[in-house]
Amino acid sequence: MQQPGVCGMLHPFMERGSLDSEIKRANATGSRLTLTDKARWCYEMSSAVFHTHFVARTYHMDIKPANFLLNAENDVILIDWEQSGAPHYTLAPEADGTWDVRFLEVDPSHENAHNAPPARLIYKRYNGPPRENSVWSWPQWNVFPEWRERFPRALEAAETFSLGRTLWLLLEQVSQSEIENNRSVVVAWSKGEEDIPDDWKAIVYRCLEPDPNDRIGLAEVLNFWKDANKNYPTNSPQTSS
């Protein structure tokens, strides 16, 4: 006999809302969030995604500023763990359900095997019959469950891309309402061209490499923002919202 149940989540009400709310408030007044806050939040977002992948050994496929709440201590908290859908503006392009992945292993018997690069992820466009494992959301074929079990490097590369897009949304101060219906999001720095440090921009681009094999790993992203959060001066002259 089937029993009715409730599927969802509860979290404490946060007066400040989410990072997306913080971005919208700042943009409404024409102000820039402080680099001190941005460094802290980028570090905490990176820490949350790293913990999800390497400690909890699961995944979060809906990474975006609207899913990071701000508590009274100015920390961000990752919410919305449905694992059933992803926003097109942060989802890695190879994870849209139209690609399959495998490893290209190096033949250990080859004479130059010791100089060969590590095994690479090889992506191939899926050409089989229609497939669906996510009825109520997009993409209809969710690759994350399989990749978590069989191809954790592919999963990490996809998570790194989503994190990179989310870092950019915060640093550039782009609200969800500006891009949620735009399927051709271009990562640029028109708003934050002058105030965002060059190495911060560079780390974002390393997260967004077109070839997943070339993307930076989550551990390196985390270490970068850990140092940025520790070393950035707290007396930032910018105006906080």
N, C-alpha and C positions, 0 to 999 in steps of 0.2 A: 504494500500500500504506500503510495506516494504521500509525503508530508509537505505541506506548504512551508515556504521559508522566505527569508528576506535576504536579498543579495545587494550589498552596497557597502558603505563605509560611513563612519562618524568621525568628526574631528572637532576640537574646540573652536568656537567662534573667535576669529582674529580681527580686531578693530581695523587694522591697517590693510586687511585683505591680502592680496597676492602681489608678487613682483610686477605683474601686469598692471595691477591697480596703482602701484607706486609709479610706474612709468607714465601712465595716463595722467596722474595728478601733476607730475613734473612737467609734462608736455603742455598741459592746459595753462600753466603759468609761464611757459617759455624758459624754464630753468633746467639746469643739468644736475643730475644726481651726482653726489661727490664720488671721486675716484676711490676714496677710502671705503665707502659703502659698496661700490661696485666690486672692488677687489675682494672684500669679505664675502659677498654673495656669490661671486664666481667660484671662490674657494669652497664654499659650503655646497653649492650645486654640484661641483665636481666630486666632492667627497660623497655626496648622496648617491650619485650614479656609480662611482667606484665601489662603494659598499654594496649596492644592489647587485652588481655583477660578480664581484670576487668574494664577498662575505656571505651575503644571502643566497648567492648563486641562482639568481632569478633575473628578471628584466623588467624595465618600465618602458613601454613603447609610446608614451604620451608626454614626453619631456617638452616643456614649454614654460615660460614665465608664469602663466596663469595657474600652473599646478605647483608652484612654490609659494606657500603662505609665509607671511612675516609675523613672528610673535613679538611679544612685548620687549624681548631682549635683543631685537633686531637680527635674529637668526631666521634662516629660511627652512621650511619644513616641506618635504616632498609628499604630495597627496595624489589621489586618483589612481588606484592600482587595479583598475578593471582588466588590463591586459587584453583588450578587445578592439582597440582602434588606435589610429595614429593620425596626427595632423599632417597634411601634405607639406606644410611649410617647414617642418623640422624632421620628417622621416627621411632616412637615407634613401637615395634613388634606387639602390639595388635591393631594397627591402619592401618594394611596393607590390610584391606577390607575383611579378612577371619574370623573376630570375631564380634559378637554382644555383647552388654552389657546390664545389668539391675542392679537394686539395690536389695540387700538382706536387707529388713527392719527388725528392731527389734520389736517383738511383745510387745507393751507397757503393756499388761496385764500379761506378764510373771513375776513370782515372783522375778527374778534376772535382770529384764530389766534395772534397774537403774545402774547396774554394767556392763552391756553389752557394747561392743565397738560400735561406731557409724555405721550407715548403710555402708555396703561394696559394692564395685563394683564387680559384678560377670560376668565373660566373658565366652562365650560359642561359640565354633566353628560353623560357619554357614554351614549348610548342604542342603540348598534349591537350587532352580534352579539358573542358572547363573544370575548375576545382574551387572548392569553397569550404572554408572551415570557420568563417566569421560572418554570420548571417546578417547581423544588425549594424555592421560598421565597415569602415574602409581601412585597409584593403581587405577584399573578400578572402584572399588567401594570406593568412598570417604566417610568415616564415619564422617568427621568433621562437615558438615552442620547439621546432625541429632544430634550429640553429643552436639553441641553448644546449641541447643534448649532443648533437653531432658536430657542430662547427662553432665552438665558443669564440674563436677568433673572428669569425664573420659577424657574430652577434656583437662582440666588443666594437668592431669597426663601425657597425650601424649605430650603436649607442654613442660612440665618439662623434659621429656626424650630427646626431640629434642634439647632443650637448653643445657642440660648436655653434650650431644655429641658434640655440637658446642663449649662449654667451653673447653672441652678436646682437640678438634682440635686446638684451639688457644694456650692453655697452653703447649701442647706437640709439637706444631708447625708442624702439619700434613697438607699438602696442599691437595686440592681437587683432584688433578691429581694422588696422591698416592693411593687413596682409592675409586675413583668413580666407578671402575669396580669390586670392591671387596665386595662380599655379606656376608663376614664373618669378619667384622671389630671387632678387639679385643682392648678394651680400656686398654692401658698399658702406662708405663712411661719410656721407654728406653732412649728417648732423654732428658727428663726433670726430671730424677730420682733424681738428686742432687739439682736442683735449685727451683723446685716447692714446696712450703710449704705443709706439710702433711695435714693441715686443708683444703687447697684448693683442694687437691686430694679427701679428704673425702666428700666434698660437691658435687663434680662431681659424686662420687659413689652413694650418696644419691639420686641424680637425676635419676640414671640409675637402680634403684632397679627393679628386674624382675617382681615383683608383683606391679602393679600400685597403689594398696592401701598403699603400704609401701613407696612410693616416697615422698620426701619433696615437700611442696607447693611452688608456685611461690613467695609468699610474703616472705617466709623464705629464699629462694634463693636470692631475691633482698636485703633483710636486711643484709645477710652475705656479699655480695659484696659491699654494701654501706659502711659497716664498714671496709672492706679490702681496699677499695679505699681511705677512709679517713685516715686510720692508717698506711698504708704502707709507709715507708720512700721514699722521692723523690730522695734521693741521692743513688739510686741503683747502685752498682758497675758494673752491667752487661752492655754489649755493645748493643746499639740499632742499628737497620738497618737504 
